[in-house]
């Protein structure tokens, strides 16, 4: 099965909550224009030509899922090297997103890139990249001092895609609702 970097399965917060996230992302995220605010569940994913077929399988898995509330309240970071970091919002409770990701990955087990890290799948909403430990510390202090918690109900997943051109951006292609 083919995986492509032009599609993904994600959670997307409601657009009415985007403003504070986008303010941060615009400043720090080199992928600000390409991606909407999101929590990645599967990436890379299957080509858009397969979405209609996969939609049926995703609907079958999602029909038994109950909506849950996610809280975006705390900032964390991934360390990529001595001076390279990605800052992100930690969706709580993480475990519910981990369970969701595992269920939908069972449909396309080869799309396991986000769960193949040593620590496994870590749900996160990326905010941007930081170079330098001192800048990381200052940035996190600043973000934490001004942040107001955001909550939203997760009751759907999104299959998104973009065209292969360098300046393309992801768009929602399929929305799969939870049934309960």
Order of alpha helices (4+ residues) and beta strands (2+ residues): beta-alpha-beta-alpha-beta-beta-alpha-beta-alpha-beta-beta-beta
